[in-house]
Amino acid sequence: MSDLPRIAVIADAHFHDLEGDFEFPRIEIDGEKLAVRSWVDTRESTRVFNESARALDEALAEVSRRGIRHVVLLGDYTDDGQRQTTERLRIILERHENAYGTRFYVLPGNHDIFGLKGRNHTKQFLDETDARIFVTSDATKAGPGSYATPRMYCEGYPKGLVSMAACGYFRRPDYVHWETPFGASDLAEDRLYEVSSPDGRNRYRLMDASYLVEPEPGLWLMMIDANVFEPRDGLFEEGEEAAFVDSTGAGWNALLRLKPFIVDWIADVSARAEKLGKTLLAFSHYPVLDPFDGATGAEGVLFGDTNIARRTPKEAVADALMTAGMSVHFSGHLHVEGLTRRSRGERSLINIAVPSLVAFPPAFKIIGPSASGSIVETVELAAMAVDQRVQQAYRRETMHAGEGPDLAFATSDYGSFLKAHKRALVQHRYFPKEWPGIVVDEISGLTIAAACNLVADAGVTAGIFGEGPGELSQDLARLARLDMIELIADWYCLRQAGVLALDKIPAPRRALYRVLAKHLGRSPETGWDGSASGFLAIFLGAFDAFLDRAEAGSLEIEIGSTSAKEEAA
């Protein structure tokens, strides 16, 4: 079998319609009215908003420059499923298809669609006076200084799929093959499954949007809808938002319980792919293996039940999928770069985590599949120029609010902006929402050297940072004078970016973190005693796992055969 067409995989684009009309008096920049989300919201979010349109445009431009005709959007392709946003994205993808012959294959993420009837959204924007105002789809929440519009509403199944209907959710005549876990029909009423609350009182029939598509002969893309909306116990209006558990933390752990027919379908498709000699690649929004590959063990000890911990798939997921025959899976959701492998006997499973376009590190993947194996390449967007209109809006927003500018406002390239955003995230999200107050109080305003003095006595830290012969010692002494927040931001960057962080964090800093992990770090297995010094010791020790994972990574990976050899005639 000859080599198959390349596929671009874009995860978590979180497209926000910056130029869209959400029916409020928008801020005007250089004569153009823009729907700018506030910086105060951006600095508290793990993703950026206003930069998403340019990032998606750049990713699609790179796809067309490389002559790639097949693009997977791996869930969370919209900001939050707003009607205005989803419809504008449909227009963008349609234009790209008409111009370049590109075919898109999409999956729903937890931000694209919700339950049976959808849900309301309220977001903070900048108005024509540079002030922060709220725009909501819930008219009951609109008061003085806020605006209501149905364009902010997020639809449920199946209505929320309509805008993306031409992107794989429903059959197209040019597909070589197309099916769902329920058969050949693409009608929504033929793709329903039953789900109930734990007490069995609330039952619904919901649509599953999974599909298998053969875009060109020999290539099978298994697109798995791993969204799970479990009804809650209690009394609710039929199908309302409050009646369902959000799918965000559910993922594959809940899918095994509530959508077991998906696993049966995976087994059937895998067996047929092997028999027919098809190259099979599996995709879903949620990871099937821990994308951090165990490197985040310190977080549970330090921060408790974090988002990362709640979203990590259990070993039962890997066992079920290896039994079903899945071998290669691509995921998004956690905005992380990573590759994780598991094996059991002769079975093996690889999860390739694809970074987001709107969080550090901004990147997407390109798969070069073939019957003998596949090459997966990473394409970074760090060099992209930032939108100066948005930077100007942020400066006007903070000036209007009587606040000082952020370091992010002075950046010119996207990678630097997102790294600065990570620093702001530490200050405005992680410190107030996740970090213990006793630790934040102790280290706020300290240099790295001063913070390390909390872990060890001055004699030990003087030995680490003291001026001495050799370039490294001088670098360490100089870096020790940096604000502690720089080290903390790098910690989070390494956690998310893996190998992609290595050229974004200077080598002297990485050397410093190795030294601190060696001399001051402690394993999370020792437990945290509740002190600031104990917290910092475990926090610093985690650098070793992050750096090991980053240095073991690669911008290009080769995976083994994703199909069986063709049977002899």
Secondary structure, DSSP 8 states (H G I E B T S, - for coil): ------EEEEB---B--TT---SS-BEEETTEEE--B-HHHHTTSSS-STTHHHHHHHHHHHHHHTT--EEEE-S--BSS-BHHHHHHHHHHHHHHHHHH--EEEE---TTT--TTT-B--EEEEEBTTS-EEEEES-GGG--TTEEE-GGG-B--TTGGGGGGIIIIIS--TT-SEEEBTTBS---GGGSEEEEE-TTS--EEEEE---EEEESSTTEEEEEE------B-SS---TT-GGGB--GGGTHHHHHHHH-HHHHHHHHHHHHHHHHHT-EEEEEESS-SS-TTTTTTHHHHHHHSS-HHHHTS--HHHHHHHHHHT--EEEE-SS---EEEEEEETTEEEEEEE--BSSSSS-EEEEEE--TT-EEEEEEE-TTSB--HHHHHHHHHHHHHTT----GGGG--BHHHHHHHHHHHHIIIIIHHHTS-HHHHHHHTT-BHHHHHTTTS-HHHHHHHH---SSHHHHHHHHHTTSBHHHHHHHHHHHHHHGGGGTTTS-HHHHHHHHHHHHHH---GGG---SSHHHHHHHHHHHHHHHHHHHHH--SEEEE--SS------
